[in-house]
Amino acid sequence: MTTPRIPRLAVGIVFGLGSPALQAQEVIELPSRDTHIEPEFEEVYRVGSIDGAEWEVFSRVSAVGFSQSGDLYVMDDQGGRIVVVSPDGEFVREFGGLGDGPGEFAPNTNTAVGFTVLRDGRAVVFDPGHGAFQVFGSDGEFERSVRMPGSSMFLIIRPLAAARDGRNVITTSMGSFGGPDAPEPLFRPVHRVDLTGEEAVAHTVIRAWKPPGDPDAFAPVLSAVALPDGGLAYTDSSAYAIKVATRDGDLTRVLTRPFRPEPVTDRMRDEEIERQLDEAEERSGRGDEFAGAFAELARRRIASMEFHHEVPVVRRLRTSWEGTIWVQRRGEEPGGDGPIDLLTPDGGYIGTYAAGSTEMPDAFGPDGQAAFIERDEFDVSRVVVRRLPVGGR
C-alpha cells in the first residue's frame, strides 16, 4: 500500500502545538479528510477462560507484550504471575508470584506494577512495593533486581515500554525520581531508564509540555512510543500534533491533522462527573469494605475535580513492531474512543479505521501480530491475538 504525498512545511520554531518553542525541522500537514480502511484482521488464537485450563484462568490481565520469537507474555497482575504463550496459542511457561522472595511481587501493590517485554524475551516488571525493577530471563528464570535510587515508596512507574536497543525501558511516569520532596517540574518527563547496572539510571530524554494547573479531567495525554530506529514518537498537547524525535529526544518533525480541540462546556463537565460517579458506584458494589471506602474517596475526588479547558483530540498512541504509528482520536463524546489513524514516522498517511470498527491493540508483535485485552460481562479477562494486514503493520 502506498501512502499519499503530504505537504511539508519547513519551519524553524513551532508554536501552538503544546511544547514551548519546539525546535523542529518540519511540520507535516496530513490530510483533513479520512481515507477509511477496513480492519481485515485474521484471528490467530485466544487465551483466557473461566472454564479453561488452569493456566489460562486469569485474575486480571493488566498488560501484554511480545518477544522477537513471537511469544506472547500476559501480565496477570492480581495473580502476581506472567504467562507465556507460543505463537500458535499453546502454553509455554509461567513465572513470578506474590511474596517477598526473589522474583516475587509485593502482594499489597500488585495492581500497580509496570510491565514490558524486551525483544530477546526478557521480561521487566516495576514492583512499587519493593521499589525495584524485577528482570526475568527469556526462560522465565529470575535474573536480578534493579533498585531505584533514593526513596521510591511514592513512585509508580507505569506504563513501561521497551526501548528498541534491548536494554532500556521508556516511561512517561508523572512522578519525579527524586521522591516526594523533589520540586515540582515545569514539564512532564519522558524517561529512558537504563537497567544494565545494580541501580536504575533514569535519563530525561524529552521535556514534554505540562498543562497549567493540575487537571483531573480532559488533561492532554502524555504518551511516548519507541520507533525501530531507536527514536521516539510522542503526543503531549490538546492538538493533533504527533512529534517524532531522535533517540536523544531532539525533535525532527511534527505530524499534524487539522482537528481542533473542543472547548469544555458546563454540560461536558456535568456529564463527565456523572459518568465517573457511575463507574465508582459500580466498583463499590462489587468489592469488600476496603473497596467501598476507596470508592467513597473516589466519589469525593470526582465531585471536586479540576477540568482542562478543552477536550484533547488524541486519546492514545501506539507503534507497531515495524514502526507504523497508530493514533486514536476522541469520539463524538468527549470521553469516548474515536477513529484510529495509521501514520508512518516520516509523515505518510496510510488511512483510518472508522470509530467502533476496531479497538486499539494493547501490544504489537512480529509478523503482524497484535494482542487485544478483552473482558466479558463477568469481568473475566482474555487476550485475543490477531494478524494485521501488510498495509497496517
C-alpha positions, 0 to 999 in steps of 0.5 A: 500500500502506498501512502499519499504525498503530504505537504511539508512545511519547513519551519524553524520554531513551532508554536501552538502545538503544546511544547514551548518553542519546539525546535523542529525541522518540519511540520507535516500537514496530513490530510483533513479528510479520512481515507477509511480502511477496513480492519481485515484482521485474521484471528490467530488464537485466544487465551483466557477462560473461566472454564479453561485450563488452569493456566489460562484462568486469569485474575486480571490481565493488566498488560501484554507484550511480545518477544522477537520469537513471537511469544506472547507474555500476559501480565496477570497482575492480581495473580502476581504471575506472567504467562507465556504463550507460543505463537500458535496459542499453546502454553509455554511457561509461567513465572513470578508470584506474590511474596517477598522472595526473589522474583516475587511481587509485593502482594499489597501493590500488585495492581500497580506494577509496570510491565514490558517485554524486551525483544530477546524475551526478557521480561521487566516488571516495576514492583512499587512495593519493593521499589525495584525493577524485577528482570526475568530471563527469556526462560522465565528464570529470575535474573536480578533486581534493579533498585531505584535510587533514593526513596521510591515508596511514592513512585509508580512507574507505569506504563513501561515500554521497551526501548528498541536497543534491548536494554532500556525501558521508556516511561512517561511516569508523572512522578519525579525520581527524586521522591516526594520532596523533589520540586515540582517540574515545569514539564512532564518527563519522558524517561529512558531508564537504563537497567544494565547496572545494580541501580536504575539510571533514569535519563530525561530524554524529552521535556514534554509540555505540562498543562497549567494547573493540575487537571483531573479531567480532559488533561492532554495525554502524555504518551511516548512510543519507541520507533525501530530506529531507536527514536521516539514518537510522542503526543503531549498537547490538546492538538493533533500534533504527533512529534517524532524525535531522535533517540536523544529526544531532539525533535525532527518533525511534527505530524499534524491533522487539522482537528481542533480541540473542543472547548469544555462546556458546563454540560461536558463537565456535568456529564463527565462527573456523572459518568465517573460517579457511575463507574465508582458506584459500580466498583463499590458494589462489587468489592469488600469494605476496603473497596467501598471506602476507596470508592467513597474517596473516589466519589469525593475526588470526582465531585471536586475535580479540576477540568482542562479547558478543552477536550484533547483530540488524541486519546492514545498512541501506539507503534507497531513492531515495524514502526507504523504509528497508530493514533486514536482520536476522541469520539463524538463524546468527549470521553469516548474512543474515536477513529484510529489513524495509521501514520508512518514516522516520516509523515505518510498517511496510510488511512483510518479505521472508522470509530467502533470498527476496531479497538486499539491493540494493547501490544504489537508483535512480529509478523503482524501480530497484535494482542487485544485485552478483552473482558466479558460481562463477568469481568473475566479477562482474555487476550485475543491475538490477531494478524494485521494486514501488510498495509497496517503493520 
